[in-house]
């Protein structure tokens, strides 16, 4: 089967990053055809040792390392720094994830790199950006969620000691605040570089980029409204129209009939008393009544009833079941298959159309 040219073929990327934000960003670029060279410190990438492991290698590392070549350099050694400088001079994009100032002290900062390569797109991914009082502050995903107010918007308290919101099920700041904005910014800067021959220093702040995700909460503040208590806003469980309900056999139904037409179908399907269907009057009473109705019947019953009603409701499934779903599988743009520990695994699904990817889920391009 013939394939069109991949959109980033011919683009050269040098990657100094580790852990998740930078490596996922460069994986996306590599899957779209870019030539990525990872600069690894002596001793190897620490992600290799982080579990889970198969065949003595970290699975997360294997997911993120596809389609890249590695070069081990000790950037404290002058000879290795010179090799890194030659690589930078010959690249279109540089991605780094050190604290601000570290690359400059190594002789590889933006101004030094621009002198070698004026058209270079230089992307720095950090927690709090390249300047400001928090620039040098250590942190991880949870810290960025806490500092920006996103964590406080979460659902009912379930943390150790019975206080605070439950932790999210993914690394929001690393990926939605780091990897994805980095890719978007790199592609825009590459476009400008191609047209003008002018590079850029991209300052990607994982914490700063989280505010976009809270647009609904910022709208409340802009309108002069107080923020609801944690778990009290509609996206976080404060509305009967956007809620997870337990069924009689221990299952869960995710109900999101936000629009009035869907809400009315939902109410009719579960036979909610008419007096409770206007949830503006007493939302807690409506929520309690809906929970009681859903909780009185098993999951299979509600799956069938709510599917017929077509009202934005479904059963909550585990990841293992979702990954095995052929309908969802066909929509995942993956990175082919990889062999680890005697097993053949699907590569990591990526946020790309399959036509733009180096490898599709069935591995017909590699």
LUMMI-231620 format. One record per residue (C-alpha): residue number from 1; residue in three letters; x, y, z. Coordinates in steps of 0.02 Angstrom, whole numbers, plus 50000, padded with zeros to 5 digits. Layout:
<pts>
 seq type    c1    c2    c3
 NUM  ALA     X     Y     Z
...
</pts>
This chain:
<pts>
 seq type    c1    c2    c3
   1  UNK 50000 50000 50000
   2  UNK 50072 50169 49947
   3  UNK 50076 50311 50073
   4  UNK 50088 50499 50047
   5  UNK 50240 50592 50109
   6  UNK 50231 50625 50294
   7  UNK 50209 50810 50336
   8  UNK 50370 50832 50438
   9  UNK 50489 50731 50330
  10  UNK 50651 50827 50315
  11  UNK 50629 50916 50482
  12  UNK 50772 50881 50603
  13  UNK 50742 50888 50790
  14  UNK 50869 50878 50932
  15  UNK 50789 50828 51097
  16  UNK 50873 50861 51265
  17  UNK 50716 50819 51367
  18  UNK 50669 50674 51479
  19  UNK 50519 50606 51577
  20  UNK 50354 50642 51487
  21  UNK 50320 50820 51422
  22  UNK 50464 50840 51300
  23  UNK 50477 50657 51246
  24  UNK 50291 50649 51204
  25  UNK 50305 50810 51104
  26  UNK 50452 50743 51004
  27  UNK 50365 50576 50982
  28  UNK 50220 50666 50898
  29  UNK 50343 50758 50785
  30  UNK 50434 50595 50746
  31  UNK 50272 50503 50708
  32  UNK 50232 50641 50582
  33  UNK 50399 50609 50495
  34  UNK 50527 50718 50584
  35  UNK 50703 50650 50614
  36  UNK 50726 50657 50803
  37  UNK 50893 50637 50891
  38  UNK 50885 50618 51079
  39  UNK 51035 50678 51178
  40  UNK 51052 50560 51326
  41  UNK 51165 50583 51476
  42  UNK 51291 50447 51521
  43  UNK 51205 50306 51614
  44  UNK 51050 50316 51506
  45  UNK 50878 50392 51518
  46  UNK 50804 50376 51692
  47  UNK 50635 50335 51614
  48  UNK 50706 50164 51568
  49  UNK 50705 50115 51751
  50  UNK 50530 50177 51794
  51  UNK 50396 50042 51802
  52  UNK 50303 49950 51739
  53  UNK 50440 49844 51662
  54  UNK 50441 49714 51524
  55  UNK 50601 49624 51476
  56  UNK 50701 49736 51591
  57  UNK 50645 49898 51509
  58  UNK 50514 50027 51559
  59  UNK 50356 50016 51454
  60  UNK 50324 50203 51468
  61  UNK 50499 50237 51401
  62  UNK 50471 50117 51257
  63  UNK 50308 50204 51213
  64  UNK 50390 50376 51207
  65  UNK 50553 50324 51122
  66  UNK 50482 50264 50955
  67  UNK 50560 50325 50792
  68  UNK 50703 50417 50879
  69  UNK 50890 50389 50878
  70  UNK 50993 50419 51033
  71  UNK 51163 50500 51059
  72  UNK 51248 50488 51229
  73  UNK 51337 50650 51276
  74  UNK 51407 50717 51438
  75  UNK 51366 50901 51416
  76  UNK 51491 50949 51551
  77  UNK 51634 50889 51439
  78  UNK 51694 51018 51311
  79  UNK 51712 50888 51172
  80  UNK 51533 50827 51197
  81  UNK 51467 51004 51205
  82  UNK 51549 51038 51037
  83  UNK 51462 50885 50965
  84  UNK 51297 50951 51035
  85  UNK 51331 51121 50956
  86  UNK 51362 51041 50787
  87  UNK 51199 50946 50804
  88  UNK 51106 51107 50847
  89  UNK 51182 51197 50698
  90  UNK 51113 51062 50585
  91  UNK 50938 51052 50662
  92  UNK 50773 51141 50632
  93  UNK 50702 51117 50807
  94  UNK 50776 51099 50982
  95  UNK 50674 51039 51132
  96  UNK 50741 51053 51309
  97  UNK 50666 51032 51481
  98  UNK 50799 51092 51602
  99  UNK 50767 51226 51733
 100  UNK 50792 51402 51664
 101  UNK 50975 51447 51642
 102  UNK 51045 51271 51638
 103  UNK 51065 51260 51449
 104  UNK 51146 51433 51445
 105  UNK 51273 51380 51576
 106  UNK 51315 51231 51467
 107  UNK 51343 51346 51318
 108  UNK 51185 51283 51234
 109  UNK 51058 51418 51280
 110  UNK 50947 51505 51154
 111  UNK 51063 51652 51117
 112  UNK 51210 51534 51096
 113  UNK 51106 51418 50986
 114  UNK 51040 51562 50881
 115  UNK 51218 51616 50844
 116  UNK 51246 51442 50771
 117  UNK 51079 51430 50683
 118  UNK 50972 51589 50663
 119  UNK 50822 51492 50595
 120  UNK 50816 51370 50742
 121  UNK 50651 51344 50834
 122  UNK 50708 51324 51015
 123  UNK 50573 51256 51131
 124  UNK 50597 51263 51320
 125  UNK 50470 51167 51425
 126  UNK 50468 51211 51610
 127  UNK 50345 51214 51754
 128  UNK 50332 51403 51774
 129  UNK 50418 51477 51623
 130  UNK 50586 51560 51594
 131  UNK 50559 51711 51707
 132  UNK 50469 51763 51865
 133  UNK 50484 51719 52048
 134  UNK 50435 51536 52019
 135  UNK 50548 51505 51870
 136  UNK 50675 51402 51966
 137  UNK 50551 51313 52077
 138  UNK 50550 51123 52075
 139  UNK 50383 51042 52039
 140  UNK 50283 50902 51962
 141  UNK 50112 50888 51884
 142  UNK 50018 50891 52049
 143  UNK 50109 51050 52103
 144  UNK 50061 51141 51943
 145  UNK 49879 51090 51964
 146  UNK 49882 51153 52143
 147  UNK 49970 51317 52106
 148  UNK 49851 51366 51965
 149  UNK 49688 51327 52055
 150  UNK 49639 51184 51942
 151  UNK 49654 51053 52079
 152  UNK 49538 51152 52194
 153  UNK 49399 51145 52064
 154  UNK 49393 50955 52076
 155  UNK 49262 50837 52143
 156  UNK 49217 50774 52317
 157  UNK 49356 50758 52447
 158  UNK 49441 50589 52439
 159  UNK 49623 50624 52480
 160  UNK 49720 50551 52626
 161  UNK 49648 50618 52788
 162  UNK 49479 50652 52708
 163  UNK 49524 50825 52642
 164  UNK 49548 50895 52469
 165  UNK 49493 50839 52296
 166  UNK 49529 50671 52217
 167  UNK 49684 50665 52108
 168  UNK 49652 50664 51920
 169  UNK 49681 50505 51822
 170  UNK 49815 50578 51709
 171  UNK 49960 50701 51705
 172  UNK 49863 50853 51650
 173  UNK 50000 50984 51666
 174  UNK 50134 50875 51587
 175  UNK 50031 50830 51435
 176  UNK 49894 50961 51409
 177  UNK 50003 51101 51480
 178  UNK 50171 51043 51412
 179  UNK 50175 50918 51269
 180  UNK 50027 50979 51167
 181  UNK 50065 51166 51178
 182  UNK 50245 51127 51135
 183  UNK 50196 51037 50975
 184  UNK 50073 51173 50926
 185  UNK 50200 51311 50958
 186  UNK 50339 51218 50867
 187  UNK 50233 51193 50712
 188  UNK 50180 51376 50708
 189  UNK 50360 51434 50733
 190  UNK 50421 51315 50598
 191  UNK 50296 51392 50478
 192  UNK 50363 51566 50516
 193  UNK 50543 51506 50508
 194  UNK 50513 51433 50336
 195  UNK 50438 51595 50274
 196  UNK 50558 51719 50354
 197  UNK 50713 51620 50399
 198  UNK 50687 51679 50578
 199  UNK 50690 51561 50726
 200  UNK 50610 51583 50896
 201  UNK 50630 51541 51080
 202  UNK 50468 51458 51135
 203  UNK 50434 51475 51322
 204  UNK 50312 51334 51363
 205  UNK 50252 51346 51543
 206  UNK 50157 51192 51599
 207  UNK 50074 51288 51740
 208  UNK 50033 51439 51632
 209  UNK 49950 51334 51499
 210  UNK 49828 51258 51623
 211  UNK 49724 51416 51631
 212  UNK 49654 51381 51458
 213  UNK 49578 51221 51526
 214  UNK 49483 51319 51659
 215  UNK 49393 51436 51537
 216  UNK 49224 51397 51613
 217  UNK 49283 51443 51790
 218  UNK 49367 51602 51728
 219  UNK 49203 51650 51644
 220  UNK 49115 51637 51813
 221  UNK 49243 51751 51893
 222  UNK 49236 51873 51747
 223  UNK 49047 51884 51769
 224  UNK 49070 51929 51951
 225  UNK 49010 51762 52017
 226  UNK 49093 51669 52160
 227  UNK 49167 51501 52115
 228  UNK 49065 51353 52177
 229  UNK 49135 51246 52316
 230  UNK 49248 51103 52257
 231  UNK 49138 50980 52164
 232  UNK 48997 51107 52156
 233  UNK 49012 51167 51976
 234  UNK 48929 51074 51834
 235  UNK 49091 51004 51760
 236  UNK 49146 50937 51930
 237  UNK 48989 50850 51991
 238  UNK 48876 50991 52051
 239  UNK 48736 50960 51928
 240  UNK 48620 50811 51905
 241  UNK 48645 50837 51718
 242  UNK 48832 50799 51726
 243  UNK 48857 50660 51850
 244  UNK 48913 50483 51883
 245  UNK 48777 50374 51959
 246  UNK 48798 50205 52044
 247  UNK 48687 50061 51988
 248  UNK 48611 49919 52090
 249  UNK 48748 49795 52045
 250  UNK 48897 49908 52080
 251  UNK 48916 49979 51906
 252  UNK 48923 50162 51859
 253  UNK 48828 50265 51732
 254  UNK 48905 50425 51664
 255  UNK 48760 50542 51628
 256  UNK 48792 50704 51533
 257  UNK 48621 50761 51466
 258  UNK 48668 50945 51481
 259  UNK 48559 51017 51343
 260  UNK 48374 51030 51381
 261  UNK 48323 50911 51242
 262  UNK 48439 50776 51309
 263  UNK 48388 50812 51488
 264  UNK 48205 50787 51449
 265  UNK 48241 50623 51359
 266  UNK 48344 50566 51508
 267  UNK 48209 50613 51634
 268  UNK 48077 50522 51534
 269  UNK 48187 50367 51514
 270  UNK 48219 50349 51700
 271  UNK 48040 50402 51742
 272  UNK 48091 50547 51851
 273  UNK 47938 50632 51928
 274  UNK 47888 50785 51829
 275  UNK 47899 50897 51982
 276  UNK 48087 50863 51993
 277  UNK 48132 50886 51811
 278  UNK 48163 51074 51826
 279  UNK 48330 51056 51914
 280  UNK 48347 51245 51932
 281  UNK 48224 51242 52076
 282  UNK 48316 51120 52189
 283  UNK 48465 51036 52105
 284  UNK 48515 50933 52258
 285  UNK 48339 50860 52271
 286  UNK 48338 50816 52086
 287  UNK 48511 50739 52099
 288  UNK 48459 50634 52249
 289  UNK 48303 50573 52159
 290  UNK 48399 50527 52001
 291  UNK 48530 50436 52105
 292  UNK 48393 50337 52191
 293  UNK 48313 50285 52026
 294  UNK 48478 50235 51944
 295  UNK 48531 50144 52101
 296  UNK 48376 50035 52101
 297  UNK 48414 49945 51938
 298  UNK 48567 49850 51871
 299  UNK 48690 49921 51747
 300  UNK 48629 49818 51598
 301  UNK 48453 49886 51620
 302  UNK 48511 50066 51613
 303  UNK 48628 50032 51467
 304  UNK 48482 49972 51363
 305  UNK 48358 50105 51420
 306  UNK 48477 50252 51401
 307  UNK 48545 50192 51234
 308  UNK 48368 50196 51165
 309  UNK 48343 50371 51235
 310  UNK 48502 50434 51148
 311  UNK 48536 50561 51285
 312  UNK 48726 50567 51311
 313  UNK 48736 50427 51439
 314  UNK 48848 50273 51448
 315  UNK 48923 50146 51564
 316  UNK 49090 50185 51646
 317  UNK 49216 50061 51577
 318  UNK 49392 50016 51628
 319  UNK 49540 50057 51517
 320  UNK 49572 49874 51476
 321  UNK 49397 49856 51406
 322  UNK 49407 50021 51312
 323  UNK 49572 49973 51229
 324  UNK 49493 49811 51168
 325  UNK 49344 49902 51090
 326  UNK 49363 49884 50901
 327  UNK 49260 50039 50867
 328  UNK 49376 50146 50973
 329  UNK 49530 50051 50914
 330  UNK 49497 50100 50735
 331  UNK 49498 50284 50784
 332  UNK 49667 50280 50871
 333  UNK 49816 50341 50773
 334  UNK 49950 50233 50847
 335  UNK 50135 50203 50822
 336  UNK 50130 50026 50756
 337  UNK 50181 49883 50869
 338  UNK 50332 49853 50979
 339  UNK 50407 49694 51049
 340  UNK 50447 49691 51235
 341  UNK 50481 49547 51352
 342  UNK 50420 49421 51225
 343  UNK 50257 49514 51198
 344  UNK 50191 49615 51052
 345  UNK 50112 49778 51110
 346  UNK 50016 49916 51026
 347  UNK 50117 50076 51019
 348  UNK 50054 50230 51108
 349  UNK 49900 50310 51030
 350  UNK 49935 50489 50973
 351  UNK 49825 50643 50945
 352  UNK 49852 50638 50756
 353  UNK 49750 50584 50608
 354  UNK 49813 50413 50553
 355  UNK 49852 50483 50379
 356  UNK 49983 50597 50457
 357  UNK 50065 50461 50560
 358  UNK 50221 50359 50527
 359  UNK 50128 50205 50590
 360  UNK 49944 50160 50597
 361  UNK 49863 50049 50730
 362  UNK 49879 49892 50625
 363  UNK 50063 49926 50594
 364  UNK 50051 49943 50404
 365  UNK 50174 50086 50406
 366  UNK 50339 50081 50497
</pts>
